[in-house]
């Protein structure tokens, strides 16, 4: 079995992208503590693995244990090679640019928190719900974060399978395998997740780089781009429904729902934020929801080929997306 060569060496001082997709995109000074060659097809989802091995014939790739100076060993992280940069002038320039953006965002958040604390006496409930993403799904989130925010790539939509399709397949699989939940319980969970997804996607589940794409797909009524139109025959005449791209249960055009267009990448972002959304739910209900969330995430991790499907679901952002 052939092995890919390692670009970096143990003990080398390097730069590393923030591996947590839920945090501000920055680059850290770091040090390589260890190197391990692993079969990344067992660690990552299929499209990420194919992306990282597109220029080689082996899935045995180097992974690096990264230490961040000033932080304890428990914050060390294993990362793949594409998240590491050498200490070149170009890399340091990129780090400086991201640091400046992070500082501006931090100042905005500080001002926002001060305003909220000044005008509100209602304490924020501390989230009790704990959701643990399997390692392979964390890697998918991290790769998605880097692709969209740093590489100017966008998910090709409509995504196949969609969030709606994935959640319904989860119900079928869980009932067939005897998960301990009946179809009614699973359907209630899926309906709730779908509702959260459709409501929260435009508010908190899109990176700013994806906003123009979202508007161009017809979700926003004042989009600068003409939206898709449906034409149906009614009473012998063609009737046009501007701004509608899906059909409701009664056969009439209905508004497009994000859950029918966006897929697993954005759905995983929802599960990262779900504890925050459910902070005020009673503890007993949170425990029940957490168990179902774990069941769903286990289903996704165990069926990555069916859930992710496409080898490379990204495309380069158009000029109108970058604006």
Residue pairs with C-beta under 8 A, 6 or more apart in sequence:
1 58
1 60
2 57
2 58
2 60
3 37
3 58
3 60
4 37
4 53
4 56
4 58
4 60
4 61
4 62
5 62
6 35
6 37
6 62
6 81
7 62
7 81
7 84
8 14
8 32
8 35
8 62
8 64
8 81
8 84
8 86
9 32
9 35
10 32
10 33
10 34
10 35
11 31
11 32
11 33
12 31
12 32
13 29
13 30
13 31
13 87
14 30
14 31
14 32
14 66
14 84
14 85
14 86
14 87
15 27
15 28
15 29
15 30
15 84
15 85
15 86
15 87
15 91
15 92
15 95
16 27
16 28
16 30
16 66
16 68
16 79
16 83
16 84
16 85
17 25
17 26
17 27
17 28
17 83
17 84
17 85
17 146
17 150
18 24
18 25
18 26
18 27
18 28
19 66
19 77
19 79
19 83
19 142
20 142
21 141
21 142
21 144
21 145
21 146
21 269
21 272
22 272
22 273
24 101
24 102
24 105
24 106
25 98
25 101
25 102
25 145
25 149
25 150
26 95
26 98
26 99
26 102
27 85
27 91
27 94
27 95
27 98
27 99
28 68
29 68
29 69
30 66
30 67
30 68
30 69
30 84
31 66
31 67
31 69
32 64
32 65
32 66
32 67
32 84
33 65
33 66
33 67
33 76
34 64
34 65
35 62
35 63
35 64
35 65
36 62
36 63
36 65
36 78
37 60
37 61
37 62
37 63
38 60
38 61
38 63
39 59
39 60
40 49
40 52
40 53
40 59
40 60
40 61
40 63
40 80
41 49
41 59
43 63
43 135
43 136
43 139
44 52
44 80
44 136
44 139
44 140
44 143
45 136
45 137
45 139
45 140
45 304
45 308
46 304
46 305
46 308
46 311
47 308
47 310
47 311
47 312
47 313
48 139
48 140
48 143
49 59
50 311
50 312
51 143
51 311
51 312
52 61
52 80
52 81
52 82
53 59
53 61
61 80
61 81
62 81
63 78
63 79
63 80
63 81
64 78
64 79
64 80
64 81
64 84
65 76
65 77
65 78
66 76
66 77
66 78
66 79
66 84
67 73
67 76
68 75
68 76
80 139
82 146
83 142
83 146
85 91
85 94
124 279
125 279
125 280
126 279
127 275
127 276
127 278
127 279
128 275
128 279
128 283
128 286
129 274
129 275
129 278
129 279
129 281
129 286
129 289
129 290
129 293
130 275
130 290
131 271
131 272
131 274
131 275
131 290
131 293
131 294
131 297
132 294
132 297
133 141
133 268
133 271
133 272
133 297
134 297
134 298
134 300
134 301
136 301
136 304
137 268
137 297
137 300
137 301
140 264
140 265
140 268
140 308
141 265
141 268
141 269
141 272
144 155
144 265
144 268
145 207
147 153
147 314
148 154
148 155
148 207
148 209
148 210
149 207
149 209
152 209
152 316
152 317
152 322
153 314
153 315
153 316
153 317
154 209
154 210
154 213
154 314
154 315
154 316
154 317
154 321
155 210
155 262
155 263
155 265
155 266
155 313
155 314
156 310
156 313
156 314
156 315
157 213
157 217
157 261
157 262
158 260
158 261
159 261
159 262
159 263
159 264
159 265
159 313
160 263
160 309
160 310
161 169
161 263
161 264
161 306
161 307
161 309
162 259
162 260
162 261
162 262
162 263
163 194
163 197
163 258
163 259
163 260
163 262
163 263
163 264
163 266
163 267
164 194
164 257
164 259
164 260
166 263
166 264
166 267
166 300
166 307
167 190
167 193
167 194
167 259
167 296
168 190
169 303
169 306
170 186
170 190
170 296
170 299
170 300
171 183
171 186
171 187
171 190
173 299
173 303
174 181
174 186
174 295
174 299
175 182
175 183
175 186
179 186
179 295
181 189
181 292
181 295
186 292
189 289
189 292
189 296
193 270
193 296
194 259
196 270
196 274
196 277
197 205
197 258
197 259
197 262
197 266
197 267
197 270
198 257
198 258
198 259
200 270
200 273
200 277
201 258
201 262
201 266
201 270
202 214
202 219
202 258
204 273
205 266
205 269
205 270
205 273
206 214
206 266
209 317
209 321
209 322
210 321
212 320
212 321
212 322
212 323
213 317
213 321
214 220
215 223
215 224
215 225
216 223
216 224
216 225
216 320
216 321
217 227
217 256
217 261
218 227
218 228
218 243
218 245
218 256
219 256
219 258
221 243
225 320
227 242
227 243
227 245
228 245
229 240
229 241
229 242
229 243
229 244
230 240
230 241
230 244
230 245
230 253
231 238
231 239
231 240
231 241
232 238
232 239
232 241
232 253
233 239
241 253
243 255
244 253
244 254
244 255
244 256
245 256
246 253
246 254
246 255
246 256
246 257
246 260
247 253
247 254
248 254
258 266
263 313
264 300
264 307
264 308
265 313
268 300
271 293
271 297
274 289
274 293
278 286
278 289
281 289
300 307
